[in-house]
Amino acid sequence: MSSYQELKGHRDLKVYQLAYKLAMEIFEASKSFPKEEKYSLTDQIRRSSRSVAANIAEGFRKRQYPKMFLSKLADADGEATETQVWLDFARDCEYLEAKHQAELQKR
């Protein structure tokens, strides 16, 4: 018997699961950001972190079209990089402790 597991959808992808979990952890962490950041840093970090999982899901759906698949994965990578920048800002503005920021950044 093979160890191969048939993927039924994007939710079966480990990378999607990790991206989704991280976006939820960033959401929870951003709840403590100051109210004046609601329409700037808070919205931006939530949007970019959620976009990683969303682009992975879209890429999975378009996997039969190699160029579209790669484009969506590139978008996910770009959103992950953007999230790292927002995490840096959150740390430097002292909204996240350096240790917590480093843990999120690592993942």
PyMOL commands that set and color helices and strands:
alter all, ss='L'
color gray80, all
select helices_A, chain A and resi 10-12+14-30+35-61+66-92+98-106
alter helices_A, ss='H'
color red, helices_A
deselect
rebuild
show_as cartoon
